[in-house]
Amino acid sequence: MPLTVEEIEAAARKLEDVDRDRLLRTLIADIDGEQEDRVHSLWLQEAERRHKELRSGHVKGIPIDETLRKARSKLNSGN
């Protein structure tokens, strides 16, 4: 019979600090890896969508000089 979450938590709390730290880092890395893959996939889909919009002429690109000028202006004005 598998351990319950409560049993695993109780056992983890009994570990030495260094072992508990290693366990936590390993578990977090597992979760982050899954999320990173999902986020990467979503950004790729977004980039492809934007590329299609640009190629089709549906949207027009803004030159980087203009974009940076507007961003600096907003940052300097506090907006």
C-alpha positions as CSV (number, residue, x, y, z in Angstrom):
1,M,0.0,0.0,0.0
2,P,1.5,3.4,-1.0
3,L,2.3,6.0,1.6
4,T,-0.1,8.9,2.1
5,V,0.9,12.5,1.6
6,E,0.8,13.0,5.3
7,E,3.1,10.0,5.9
8,I,5.6,11.3,3.3
9,E,5.5,14.7,4.9
10,A,6.1,13.4,8.4
11,A,9.0,11.3,7.1
12,A,10.5,14.3,5.2
13,R,10.3,16.4,8.4
14,K,12.5,13.8,10.1
15,L,15.3,14.2,7.5
16,E,18.5,16.0,8.2
17,D,18.4,19.6,6.8
18,V,20.7,18.8,4.0
19,D,18.7,15.8,2.9
20,R,15.4,17.7,3.2
21,D,16.8,20.5,1.2
22,R,17.9,18.1,-1.5
23,L,14.5,16.4,-1.6
24,L,12.7,19.7,-1.9
25,R,15.0,20.9,-4.7
26,T,14.5,17.7,-6.6
27,L,10.7,17.9,-6.3
28,I,10.6,21.6,-7.3
29,A,12.9,20.8,-10.3
30,D,10.4,18.1,-11.4
31,I,7.5,20.6,-11.2
32,D,9.4,23.4,-12.8
33,G,10.5,21.2,-15.7
34,E,7.0,20.4,-16.5
35,Q,5.9,24.0,-16.3
36,E,8.9,25.1,-18.4
37,D,8.0,22.7,-21.1
38,R,4.4,24.0,-21.1
39,V,5.5,27.6,-21.0
40,H,7.9,27.0,-23.9
41,S,5.2,25.4,-25.9
42,L,2.8,28.3,-25.3
43,W,5.4,30.9,-26.2
44,L,6.2,29.0,-29.4
45,Q,2.5,29.0,-30.3
46,E,2.3,32.7,-29.6
47,A,5.4,33.5,-31.7
48,E,4.0,31.4,-34.6
49,R,0.7,33.3,-34.4
50,R,2.4,36.7,-34.4
51,H,4.7,35.7,-37.3
52,K,1.6,34.6,-39.3
53,E,-0.1,38.0,-38.6
54,L,3.0,39.9,-39.7
55,R,3.4,37.8,-42.9
56,S,-0.3,38.1,-43.8
57,G,-0.2,41.9,-43.4
58,H,-2.9,41.7,-40.7
59,V,-0.6,43.6,-38.4
60,K,2.3,45.9,-39.1
61,G,5.6,45.8,-37.2
62,I,6.9,48.7,-35.3
63,P,10.6,49.7,-35.9
64,I,12.7,49.0,-32.8
65,D,13.9,52.7,-32.6
66,E,10.3,53.8,-32.3
67,T,9.4,51.1,-29.8
68,L,12.4,52.0,-27.6
69,R,11.7,55.7,-27.8
70,K,8.1,55.1,-26.6
71,A,9.2,52.8,-23.8
72,R,11.8,55.3,-22.6
73,S,9.3,58.1,-22.7
74,K,6.8,56.1,-20.6
75,L,9.4,55.1,-18.1
76,N,10.6,58.7,-17.7
77,S,7.1,60.1,-17.3
78,G,6.1,57.4,-14.7
79,N,3.3,56.0,-16.8
